[in-house]
Each structure stands twice: as C-alpha cells, then as structure tokens.
C-alpha cells in the first residue's frame, strides 16, 4: 500500500481492489425509519426552544423591571412557582 515517495498512502490500483459492503434496500429503509424519528425530534426540540426563548424574552424584562412579580405568574403554563 505504501507506494508514494514522500507521503505514505495507497495508489489508485490498491484503492480499486478494496471491497465495500453495500447495504440492502431493507436495511437502508430500516435505518431511514430510525433516522427520521431523530430528525422529527430535532425539529420539535428546535420549535420548543424557540417558544421558550420568546417567552423568556417577553417575561424577563418585565420581571427585572418590577412590572411583573413571581406571584403573578403562579400557575402560569401549569408550573407552580
């Protein structure tokens, strides 16, 4: 495999002789189904993160400015304070 003069590496004919596994369409479909769940969860997490950031950006200045008190938020979104 070591055929290069300066940097060790494979040459073209050595690479062409390598064999690579080719997954079946069933295996590809199974992987796709599993990966799709992760992609959907990622999108849901990004959406939820965006909503939480908007809620924070809306409430935090009011809390810091004294316009809103923690007592006022008790039970908001079903979370006890």
C-alpha positions in Angstrom: 0.0 0.0 0.0 2.9 2.4 0.6 3.8 3.5 -2.9 4.1 7.3 -2.6 7.6 8.7 -2.3 7.1 11.4 0.2 3.8 10.7 2.0 2.8 7.1 2.6 -0.6 6.3 1.1 -2.4 3.9 -1.3 -2.2 4.2 -5.0 -5.1 4.0 -7.4 -4.9 0.3 -8.2 -4.8 -0.5 -4.5 -7.9 1.5 -3.8 -9.8 -0.1 -6.7 -9.2 -3.5 -5.2 -10.8 -2.6 -1.9 -14.3 -4.1 -1.4 -17.0 -2.2 0.3 -20.2 -3.6 1.8 -23.4 -2.5 0.0 -26.4 -2.4 2.3 -29.7 -4.0 1.1 -32.7 -1.8 0.4 -34.4 -3.3 3.5 -31.5 -2.2 5.7 -31.5 1.3 4.2 -35.2 1.6 4.8 -34.9 0.4 8.4 -32.1 3.0 9.0 -34.1 5.7 7.3 -37.1 5.0 9.6 -34.9 5.2 12.7 -33.1 8.4 11.5 -36.5 10.0 10.6 -37.6 9.8 14.2 -34.4 11.6 15.3 -34.9 14.3 12.7 -38.5 14.9 13.7 -37.4 15.1 17.4 -34.8 17.6 16.5 -37.3 19.8 14.7 -39.7 19.5 17.7 -36.8 20.5 20.1 -35.9 23.5 17.9 -39.5 24.6 17.9 -39.9 24.2 21.6 -36.6 26.1 22.2 -37.8 28.9 20.1 -41.1 29.2 22.0 -39.2 29.1 25.3 -36.8 31.8 24.2 -39.7 34.0 23.1 -41.4 33.5 26.4 -38.2 34.3 28.3 -37.6 37.5 26.2 -41.2 38.6 26.9 -41.2 37.9 30.6 -37.7 38.6 31.8 -37.6 42.4 31.2 -41.0 42.7 33.0 -39.7 40.6 35.9 -36.5 42.6 36.2 -38.3 45.9 35.8 -40.8 45.1 38.6 -43.7 45.3 36.1 -44.5 41.6 36.9 -44.0 39.6 40.1 -43.4 35.9 40.5 -46.7 35.8 42.5 -48.5 36.9 39.3 -47.0 34.0 37.4 -48.1 31.3 39.8 -49.7 28.5 37.9 -48.8 30.0 34.5 -48.4 27.2 32.0 -49.2 24.7 34.6 -46.0 25.2 36.5 -46.2 26.1 40.2 -43.9 28.8 41.4 
